[in-house]
Amino acid sequence: MVFSNFKKKLEERGLWQDKPMTDKAINKLEQIINSELTSKVVDSSIIFNELLITTNSEELLDVLKFLKFNENCKFKQLIDIAGVDYPGNKERFN
């Protein structure tokens, strides 16, 4: 069985970036997302050079599609989706 080095393959294709986004670039990305998804984004913030976006469960698919297909974003990998469990509510997971 052959195991591939994911980072090496990305480097070969010119898709690997060792350096984190600059403050200016991540702020610009936040502005683009907030301006394009005004009604879909509940909150956004930048913490430890990571952009955090809060949306309702009903809007999640639209937000993800925007992040993947919009020319200014073109996200290639989804790292994390977090939810909250409210056991006392009829709709527990929001």
ZAKEKOL-763459 format. One record per residue (C-alpha): y, z, x. Coordinates in steps of 0.02 Angstrom, whole numbers, padded with zeros to 5 digits. Layout:
! residues N
@yy Y; zz Z; xx X $
...
This chain:
! residues 94
@yy 00000; zz 00000; xx 00000 $
@yy 00171; zz -00047; xx 00066 $
@yy 00321; zz 00065; xx 00035 $
@yy 00493; zz -00014; xx 00041 $
@yy 00650; zz 00065; xx 00105 $
@yy 00771; zz 00054; xx -00042 $
@yy 00926; zz 00081; xx 00065 $
@yy 00872; zz -00056; xx 00187 $
@yy 00848; zz -00181; xx 00045 $
@yy 01020; zz -00142; xx -00024 $
@yy 01096; zz -00160; xx 00150 $
@yy 01012; zz -00331; xx 00170 $
@yy 01092; zz -00388; xx 00007 $
@yy 01262; zz -00316; xx 00053 $
@yy 01255; zz -00189; xx -00088 $
@yy 01246; zz -00026; xx 00010 $
@yy 01405; zz 00074; xx 00035 $
@yy 01393; zz 00226; xx 00150 $
@yy 01566; zz 00291; xx 00116 $
@yy 01619; zz 00377; xx -00046 $
@yy 01754; zz 00303; xx -00156 $
@yy 01931; zz 00342; xx -00104 $
@yy 02038; zz 00455; xx -00213 $
@yy 02145; zz 00304; xx -00258 $
@yy 01993; zz 00200; xx -00310 $
@yy 01914; zz 00336; xx -00416 $
@yy 02081; zz 00373; xx -00501 $
@yy 02101; zz 00188; xx -00540 $
@yy 01925; zz 00182; xx -00612 $
@yy 01964; zz 00332; xx -00723 $
@yy 02123; zz 00245; xx -00785 $
@yy 02028; zz 00085; xx -00825 $
@yy 01893; zz 00177; xx -00921 $
@yy 02017; zz 00284; xx -01018 $
@yy 02127; zz 00135; xx -01063 $
@yy 01982; zz 00024; xx -01118 $
@yy 01881; zz 00159; xx -01207 $
@yy 02021; zz 00260; xx -01284 $
@yy 01929; zz 00299; xx -01445 $
@yy 01758; zz 00324; xx -01362 $
@yy 01799; zz 00443; xx -01219 $
@yy 01828; zz 00624; xx -01271 $
@yy 01874; zz 00684; xx -01097 $
@yy 01868; zz 00630; xx -00915 $
@yy 01895; zz 00722; xx -00752 $
@yy 01868; zz 00702; xx -00567 $
@yy 01777; zz 00846; xx -00483 $
@yy 01717; zz 00840; xx -00303 $
@yy 01755; zz 00653; xx -00296 $
@yy 01644; zz 00619; xx -00448 $
@yy 01708; zz 00547; xx -00610 $
@yy 01643; zz 00643; xx -00761 $
@yy 01656; zz 00561; xx -00933 $
@yy 01628; zz 00653; xx -01097 $
@yy 01586; zz 00554; xx -01254 $
@yy 01503; zz 00582; xx -01421 $
@yy 01319; zz 00537; xx -01441 $
@yy 01368; zz 00400; xx -01564 $
@yy 01476; zz 00315; xx -01432 $
@yy 01358; zz 00336; xx -01284 $
@yy 01278; zz 00164; xx -01290 $
@yy 01447; zz 00076; xx -01302 $
@yy 01514; zz 00176; xx -01155 $
@yy 01360; zz 00138; xx -01049 $
@yy 01370; zz -00048; xx -01090 $
@yy 01553; zz -00049; xx -01041 $
@yy 01517; zz 00036; xx -00874 $
@yy 01378; zz -00088; xx -00835 $
@yy 01454; zz -00252; xx -00893 $
@yy 01644; zz -00235; xx -00875 $
@yy 01711; zz -00337; xx -00729 $
@yy 01809; zz -00188; xx -00662 $
@yy 01660; zz -00069; xx -00664 $
@yy 01491; zz -00157; xx -00642 $
@yy 01394; zz 00006; xx -00622 $
@yy 01219; zz -00028; xx -00555 $
@yy 01135; zz 00142; xx -00570 $
@yy 01137; zz 00283; xx -00697 $
@yy 01116; zz 00452; xx -00611 $
@yy 01131; zz 00580; xx -00749 $
@yy 01158; zz 00607; xx -00935 $
@yy 01184; zz 00785; xx -00993 $
@yy 01178; zz 00854; xx -01169 $
@yy 01205; zz 01021; xx -01255 $
@yy 01080; zz 01106; xx -01371 $
@yy 01154; zz 01203; xx -01517 $
@yy 00997; zz 01285; xx -01596 $
@yy 01093; zz 01350; xx -01748 $
@yy 01164; zz 01180; xx -01798 $
@yy 01081; zz 01051; xx -01910 $
@yy 01108; zz 00920; xx -01773 $
@yy 01056; zz 01026; xx -01624 $
@yy 01087; zz 00904; xx -01482 $
@yy 01264; zz 00844; xx -01451 $
